């Protein structure tokens, strides 16, 4: 299911600061690091939630398969993001590597034990849980209340905040992933992107159309586009 990045099979000594978590005691914890090939499953829906994950390189999608066979992507986890935190003992979504991806893994039980004695870690975990809930609520609003063009515009603005470097949005995911995240078809995503390009709101950089330069963020945010 995965390819271990290092030949050493013993977990190395790390502090929670390596996960981007501030802590008063900064305890030493055991983190494992694995590399997953593109399209490899990291965990499956309803599997025991034994680990918490952080994206070191690459990207991860979490999704559910609907009863009619369609895929609904709930979130994209990008470099630095921590995911796999669950309220219960099982994963609610399936997670897959979007591209070749390196992850850090920490035992959920270990993290919970640290949180019991460290109020800063408890606040970190509460903040992550609240942020995930906020994202889920915003995503539900996007799917339920926005038209296709508004959904694509909202997605680009989200990615602009998360993956833009040197003024370019470098998307790790393809258009089918975007479509399954926004609850629309692949063709609809392509039409919306073409319309935004024609309106002068964005420009594609390179042949694969995954690198995007936003030329008018204000207009994109207001959806002020010709009918």
C-alpha positions, 0 to 999 in steps of 0.5 A: 500500500505504501513505500517507506521513504527511509531504509531505517524501520525504527521511528526517529525522535521528533518533537511536536514542533516538527508537525507545526504544533506549538507546545509548552513541554515540546515532548519527543514523539515517534513519527514515521515517514512514508512515501505513497505513489500517485493514486495509492490509498492511504486509508479507507473509509471505516478503517480504524483511525489509528494515525494522524497524518501530515503532508510533507510533500505532494497532496492528498484527497479525501472522498466518499463513494456515493450509492450511485457510484459517483465520487465526492471529494470532501477536501484536498490536503496540501503541504503542511496540512494535518489530516486524519483527525476523527471524532470517532474510532473510524475514518469517515472518508477514504484518503488517496495520494493525488501525486507522489506524496510524502507523509509523516504519521503519528499514532493517534493514541500518542497524540491524545496522551500528550494532549491530556497533559499539555493544554497547548496541544489540546488547543492545537487539536481543538483549533484543527478540529474547528478549522476542519468543521469550518471547511466542511460547512463552507464546502456544503454551502458551496455545493448547495447554494452556488452555480457552477461558475461560482463554484469554480471561482471559489475553488480558485480563490481557495487554492490561491490562498493555499498553493500560490507561489511566485504569483502562480497557482500550481494545482497538484490535482487535475480537472476530474478531481476539481469536478468531484470536489465541486459536484459538477462534471469535468466538462463543466469545469473546463467550460468555466475555466475557459470562460474565466480565461476569455474574460481576462480573469486568469491565464494558463501557464504551460501546456498542462493548464495546471499552473494558473495566474490570476489576473483579476482577483477582485473580479473573480471574487465578485463573479462580475463576469459577462453573461 
